[in-house]
Amino acid sequence: MALHEMKTPGADDAYTDVFASALSEDVLPKNRIPTEHAPPNVVYSMIHNELLLDGNAAQNLATFCTTWSEPEVHRLMVECFDKNMIDKDEYPQTAEIESRCVNILADLWHAPSEGPSAAGCSTTGSSEAAMLGGLALKWRWRERRRSEGKPTDRPNLVCGPVQVCWEKFARYFDVELRQIPLEEGATGLLPHQLASYVDENTIGVVAILGVTYSCNYEPVADLAAELDRIQAETGIDVPLHVDGASGGFIAPFLHPDVVWDFRLERVVSINASGHKYGLAPLGVGWVVWRSADQLPPELIFKVSYLGGDMPTFALNFSRPGGQVIAQYYLFLRLGREGYRRVHQACADTARFLATQIEQMGPFTLLYDGQGGLPAVSYTLTDPQTAGFSLYDLSEQLRLRGWQVPSYPLPPDREETVIQRVLIRHGIERDQIALLVQDMRRCLDRLVSGTPSDAARTGFHH
C-alpha cells in the first residue's frame, strides 16, 4: 500500500505536517476545552511555539531562581515526576533523602546536634518555608502568653524591607507587620531601630540574609546582640528568624566567618530557597529549626494516607519529589568546595560588572557584589540632569532581550530608584560583557535621543 493510501487526505494524524494540521490552521482554544483530540506532536509544537514569546531565561537578570541545570538533574526530575512527596509510605526512599537534606542543612547552618534527625522539612520554596517559620513563632508566643495568663490577640512581627511573602504571612495569619522604614544611607534593618518596635506582643524579628532590593546582608549578629540587650533591660525575650532565601546558600561557602546562623542562640529558625543559590530547579525550599522544641507539636498533622500514618507540616499537600532529589544530587555532586567555586565565580563576575558600571559615568554603586549575594545594584548619580531614567534604560535593554529590573527602594526611601543585576549559576563572564556592550549602546541612544516615559519595568523576584 502506498503511503498516500494509508491516510485520508487532510486527516489530522501522524502523517500530516505539523503546520498543515487542523489544529495549526485555527486559533488555539482559550476558554473552552476542544471537542476532538489532536496528535501529540502537533499539540506540543503549537504550545512550544507559543512559549517562544516568553523572555529568554538566560537573559533574565532579575530573578534569583535557577535557570540552568546539568542533564543529570533533568533525568532525575523526569524519573521522579510521578512521585508524590507527601506519600512517605509509598516512597520511603524519597522521604529518606528529604531527611538527609534537612540534616545536611542543619549541619551547614550549625544547628546543635540532638540526634540523627534535625527539625525541618522541604517546601515548595522559601516563601512557604518562611510562613512555616512564622507560624512556629506565633504558636510559641501564644503558648507562652497563655501560660502567663496574658492576652494573645495582638501578635506582631518586626522586620526591615522584606520580600512580599512576609506581608502575606502577616495578612493571612492575622499578625501585625511592623516593617521598619529604611534610614538614610541604609539598605536594611539596623540594630538601634529595634527598641522602638519590639514589645511583649512581638512574636519574632526577621533578619534578611540577602536583602531583596540591594542584595547585601543585614547584620544578623548585631541584631541578635541588640535583642539580648533589650531582654536584659526589659525582660522581653524576642526570638530571631533568619530569612536566608538567597544568602543561606551563599554565606556558608563564600563568607564562613560571618556569624548569622544557629551559632547565635537568639536564632531559632532559618528558611532558604533550594531553587535559588541552592542551585536546584524551581520548586524547592527549606526550613530548619534550632531544635525540635522550637517547632510546636500542634502544627504537625498525622495523616493516615495510602497505607501509612505520616507526620506532615506544610501549607500544601501533594507535590512532586524531583526537586528534593535534585537538591540531594547537587549536595553530592558539588560538595562544599564545588558550591564555593560556583558561587565564587558568580561573585567574581559580579565584581567585573560593578567595575564596568562604575566606568560608565552616570551611575553610583549601592552594592558591588562583594560581602553578600553575587549581584550589583546601582542608581543614577544625578537623576534630575541625566536626561533619562533607569526605567528608560530597562526598556532599552529589553529590546535586546535583557531583563534588568528598575524599582524604588522601600518606604522612606522610595524617591530613590535603583537597578539590580543578579549573577546566577550559568551566567558567565562573556554574557555579562555582552550586557555591558548593550548598556553602553543604550546609554548613547538615551543621551542623544528622546526616551519614552510610557513604559515602566516592574520588579521581579
C-alpha positions in Angstrom: 0.0 0.0 0.0 1.4 3.4 -1.0 2.0 5.9 1.7 -0.7 8.3 0.4 -3.2 5.5 0.6 -2.6 4.9 4.3 -4.5 8.1 5.3 -7.4 10.2 4.3 -6.3 13.4 2.5 -6.2 16.2 5.0 -6.6 13.8 8.0 -5.1 15.1 11.3 -2.9 12.1 12.0 0.8 11.3 12.5 1.4 11.7 8.7 0.1 15.2 8.5 2.7 18.0 8.6 2.5 19.8 11.9 1.9 23.2 10.3 -0.8 21.8 7.9 -2.8 20.1 10.7 -6.3 21.2 11.6 -5.1 22.5 15.0 -2.4 24.7 13.4 -4.9 26.3 11.0 -7.0 27.7 13.7 -6.6 29.9 16.8 -5.9 27.7 19.8 -8.8 27.3 22.3 -8.5 29.8 25.1 -11.6 29.4 27.2 -13.2 26.0 26.4 -11.8 22.5 26.1 -11.9 21.4 22.4 -14.4 18.6 21.3 -11.9 16.4 19.5 -8.5 15.1 20.4 -5.3 16.0 18.4 -2.0 14.3 17.7 0.6 14.8 20.5 3.4 16.1 18.2 1.0 18.8 16.9 -0.1 20.0 20.3 3.4 20.0 21.5 4.6 22.1 18.6 1.8 24.6 19.0 2.4 25.1 22.7 6.2 25.1 22.2 6.0 27.9 19.6 3.6 30.0 21.8 6.1 29.7 24.7 8.8 31.3 22.5 7.0 34.6 23.3 8.4 34.3 26.9 11.6 36.0 27.7 14.9 34.1 27.4 15.6 32.8 30.9 19.3 33.1 30.3 18.9 36.9 29.9 16.7 37.2 32.9 18.9 39.1 35.3 16.0 40.0 37.6 15.4 36.5 39.0 17.2 34.8 41.9 15.9 31.4 40.6 17.9 28.7 39.0 17.7 28.8 35.2 20.4 26.2 34.3 20.9 22.6 35.4 23.0 19.7 34.4 21.5 17.0 32.2 21.6 14.5 35.1 19.3 16.9 37.1 16.8 16.8 34.2 17.0 13.0 34.1 16.3 12.7 37.9 13.5 15.2 37.6 11.8 13.1 34.9 12.3 9.9 36.8 10.6 11.4 39.9 7.8 13.4 38.3 5.2 10.8 39.4 6.4 10.5 43.0 4.2 12.4 45.5 6.4 13.8 48.3 3.6 13.5 50.8 3.2 9.8 50.4 6.2 8.7 52.5 4.8 5.2 53.0 4.7 4.6 49.2 8.0 6.4 48.5 10.1 5.8 51.6 13.4 6.4 49.9 12.4 9.8 48.7 11.3 10.6 52.3 14.7 9.4 53.5 16.5 11.7 51.0 14.4 14.6 52.2 15.5 13.9 55.7 19.2 13.7 54.6 18.9 17.1 53.0 17.4 18.6 56.2 20.3 17.1 58.3 22.9 18.4 55.8 21.4 21.9 56.1 21.2 21.7 59.8 24.9 20.9 59.9 25.7 23.6 57.4 23.9 26.2 59.5 25.5 24.9 62.8 22.4 23.6 64.5 23.1 21.9 67.8 23.3 18.2 67.3 20.4 16.5 69.1 20.2 13.1 67.4 20.1 11.6 64.0 17.2 13.8 62.7 17.2 17.5 62.6 14.0 19.5 62.9 13.0 20.8 59.5 11.3 20.0 56.2 11.2 20.7 52.5 8.7 23.1 51.0 7.8 24.4 47.5 10.0 27.4 48.0 11.3 29.9 50.6 8.0 31.7 50.8 6.2 28.7 52.1 9.2 27.9 54.4 9.1 31.5 55.7 5.4 31.1 56.5 6.0 27.9 58.4 8.8 29.6 60.4 6.4 32.5 61.1 3.6 30.1 62.2 6.0 28.4 64.7 7.0 31.8 66.1 3.3 32.7 66.5 2.3 29.4 68.2 5.3 29.5 70.6 4.5 33.2 71.5 0.8 32.4 72.0 1.6 29.3 74.2 4.0 31.4 76.4 1.4 34.2 76.8 -1.3 31.8 77.7 0.9 30.2 80.4 1.4 33.7 81.8 -2.3 34.4 81.8 -1.9 37.3 79.3 -3.9 38.1 76.2 -2.9 36.7 72.8 -4.9 38.8 70.4 -2.3 41.3 69.2 0.8 39.5 67.9 3.3 41.5 65.8 6.3 40.7 63.7 9.2 43.1 63.3 11.3 43.4 60.2 13.0 45.7 57.8 12.5 45.8 54.0 11.2 42.2 53.4 10.0 40.2 50.4 6.2 40.1 49.9 5.9 36.6 51.4 6.2 38.2 54.9 3.4 40.6 54.1 1.3 37.7 53.0 2.1 35.8 56.2 1.1 38.8 58.3 -2.2 39.2 56.5 -3.1 35.6 56.1 -2.3 34.6 59.7 -3.5 37.8 61.4 -0.2 39.2 62.6 0.6 42.9 62.7 3.7 43.5 60.4 5.9 46.2 61.9 8.1 47.0 58.9 10.8 49.4 60.0 11.5 52.2 57.4 14.9 52.5 55.9 17.2 55.1 57.3 19.1 57.5 55.0 22.1 55.6 53.6 20.9 52.2 54.9 19.8 49.3 52.8 18.4 47.1 55.5 17.3 46.9 59.2 19.7 48.4 61.7 20.1 47.2 65.3 19.4 50.5 67.0 15.9 50.7 65.3 14.6 47.6 67.1 14.0 49.1 70.6 11.2 51.4 69.3 9.3 48.5 67.6 9.6 45.3 69.7 7.3 44.7 72.7 5.8 41.9 74.7 3.5 41.1 71.7 6.4 40.6 69.3 6.4 37.0 68.1 9.9 37.5 66.5 12.2 39.6 64.4 13.0 38.7 60.8 16.6 39.3 59.7 17.3 39.1 55.9 20.5 37.4 54.7 20.5 38.9 51.3 18.1 41.9 51.1 15.9 41.6 48.0 16.4 45.2 46.9 20.1 45.7 47.5 21.5 42.1 47.9 23.7 42.7 50.9 23.3 41.0 54.3 21.5 42.6 57.3 23.8 42.4 60.4 22.3 39.4 62.0 24.8 39.1 64.8 24.3 42.7 65.7 20.5 42.4 65.6 20.8 39.3 67.9 23.0 41.3 70.3 20.5 44.2 70.4 17.7 41.7 71.3 19.9 40.4 74.0 20.3 43.9 75.4 16.6 44.5 75.2 15.9 41.4 77.1 18.4 42.3 79.8 16.8 45.7 80.2 13.1 44.8 79.9 12.7 41.1 80.3 11.2 40.8 76.8 12.6 37.7 75.1 12.2 38.0 71.3 13.4 35.2 69.0 15.2 35.8 65.7 14.2 34.1 62.4 16.7 34.4 59.6 15.2 34.7 56.1 18.1 33.1 54.2 16.2 32.8 50.9 19.3 33.5 49.0 22.1 34.1 51.4 21.6 30.8 53.3 23.3 29.0 50.4 25.9 31.7 49.8 27.3 32.7 53.2 28.4 29.2 54.3 30.6 28.9 51.2 31.8 32.5 50.5 31.6 34.1 53.9 32.1 31.4 56.5 33.3 33.9 59.1 30.0 35.8 59.0 28.1 34.7 62.1 24.4 34.6 61.2 23.0 31.1 61.8 22.4 28.8 64.7 25.8 29.8 66.2 23.7 32.7 67.6 21.5 31.4 70.4 18.9 34.0 69.5 18.3 32.4 66.1 15.5 29.8 66.3 14.8 29.1 62.7 16.1 29.6 59.2 14.4 29.4 55.8 16.1 29.2 52.4 15.4 28.6 48.7 16.9 25.4 47.3 15.9 26.8 43.8 17.9 30.0 44.2 21.5 29.8 45.2 21.0 26.2 46.3 21.1 25.6 42.5 18.2 23.2 42.4 15.4 23.5 39.8 12.3 25.6 40.6 10.0 24.2 43.3 12.0 23.5 46.5 12.6 25.4 49.7 13.8 24.5 53.2 13.1 25.5 56.8 15.1 24.3 59.7 14.6 24.9 63.4 17.3 25.2 66.0 15.9 22.2 67.9 12.7 20.2 67.9 11.2 22.2 70.8 11.1 25.3 68.6 8.5 23.5 66.4 5.2 23.3 68.3 3.7 19.8 68.0 0.2 21.3 67.4 1.4 22.4 64.0 2.3 18.8 62.9 -0.5 16.7 61.5 -0.5 13.0 61.5 -2.3 11.9 58.4 -3.5 8.4 57.6 -3.0 8.2 53.8 -2.4 5.5 51.3 -1.5 2.9 53.9 0.6 4.8 56.3 0.4 7.2 59.3 2.6 10.2 58.4 3.5 13.4 60.2 3.2 16.4 57.9 3.9 20.2 58.3 3.2 22.1 55.1 0.8 24.6 53.6 0.1 22.2 50.7 -0.3 18.5 50.3 0.6 16.8 47.0 3.8 17.8 45.3 6.5 16.1 43.2 9.6 14.7 44.8 12.0 15.5 41.9 13.2 18.9 43.2 14.2 17.4 46.6 16.0 14.6 44.8 17.8 17.2 42.6 18.8 19.1 45.7 20.4 16.0 47.2 22.1 15.3 43.8 23.7 18.8 44.0 24.9 18.3 47.6 26.7 15.1 46.5 27.8 16.4 43.1 29.3 19.7 44.3 30.1 19.3 48.0 31.4 22.3 49.9 34.2 23.1 47.6 32.0 22.8 44.5 29.5 25.2 45.9 32.2 27.6 46.9 33.7 27.6 43.4 30.4 28.1 41.7 29.4 31.0 43.9 32.9 32.5 43.8 32.8 32.5 40.0 29.5 34.3 40.2 30.8 36.8 42.8 33.9 37.5 40.6 31.6 38.2 37.6 29.5 40.5 39.7 32.6 42.4 40.7 33.6 42.6 37.0 30.2 44.1 36.2 30.4 46.6 39.1 33.8 47.8 37.8 32.3 48.3 34.3 29.2 50.2 35.7 31.5 52.5 37.7 33.3 53.4 34.5 30.2 54.2 32.5 29.7 57.6 34.2 26.1 58.2 35.3 25.8 55.6 38.0 26.6 55.3 41.7 27.0 51.8 43.1 24.9 50.8 46.0 26.4 47.3 46.2 29.4 45.9 44.3 28.8 42.2 44.6 31.2 41.6 47.5 30.3 40.5 51.0 26.7 39.5 50.1 25.0 37.9 47.2 26.6 37.7 43.7 24.8 40.8 42.4 25.2 44.5 41.6 22.8 47.3 42.5 23.2 51.0 41.5 21.3 54.2 41.0 21.7 57.3 38.8 24.1 59.7 40.4 22.0 62.7 39.3 18.6 61.7 38.1 17.5 65.3 37.5 20.2 66.0 35.0 20.8 62.6 33.5 18.2 63.1 30.7 16.7 59.7 31.2 15.5 57.4 34.0 16.5 53.9 35.0 13.1 52.8 33.8 14.1 54.1 30.3 17.3 52.1 30.5 15.4 48.9 31.4 13.1 49.5 28.5 16.0 49.9 26.1 17.8 46.8 27.4 14.6 44.8 27.0 14.8 45.5 23.2 18.0 43.3 23.2 16.3 40.7 25.4 17.9 41.7 28.7 15.5 41.7 31.7 17.1 44.2 34.2 14.6 45.5 36.8 14.3 49.1 38.0 12.3 49.8 41.1 12.1 52.3 44.0 13.5 51.5 47.4 11.1 50.7 50.3 9.1 53.3 52.3 11.0 56.4 53.4 13.5 55.9 50.6 11.0 55.4 47.7 12.3 58.5 45.9 15.4 56.6 45.1 15.1 54.3 42.1 17.7 51.6 41.6 18.6 48.8 39.2 19.8 45.4 40.2 21.6 42.7 38.2 21.8 39.2 39.7 24.6 36.8 38.7 23.5 33.2 38.9 25.0 29.8 38.0 25.1 29.6 34.2 25.6 33.3 33.7 29.2 33.5 32.5 31.7 36.4 32.1 31.2 36.7 28.4 27.5 37.1 28.7 27.9 39.9 31.2 30.5 41.5 28.8 27.8 41.5 26.1 25.4 43.1 28.6 27.9 45.8 29.2 28.2 46.5 25.5 24.5 46.8 25.2 24.3 49.1 28.2 26.8 51.4 26.7 24.9 51.5 23.4 21.6 52.1 25.2 23.2 54.9 27.2 24.4 56.6 24.0 20.9 56.3 22.5 19.2 57.7 25.6 21.6 60.6 26.0 21.4 61.6 22.3 17.7 60.8 21.8 14.3 61.3 23.5 13.5 58.4 25.7 9.9 57.4 26.2 8.3 57.6 29.7 5.4 55.4 28.7 6.8 52.0 29.7 7.9 51.1 33.1 9.6 47.8 34.1 8.2 46.1 37.2 10.2 44.5 39.9 10.6 40.7 39.5 11.6 38.3 42.4 
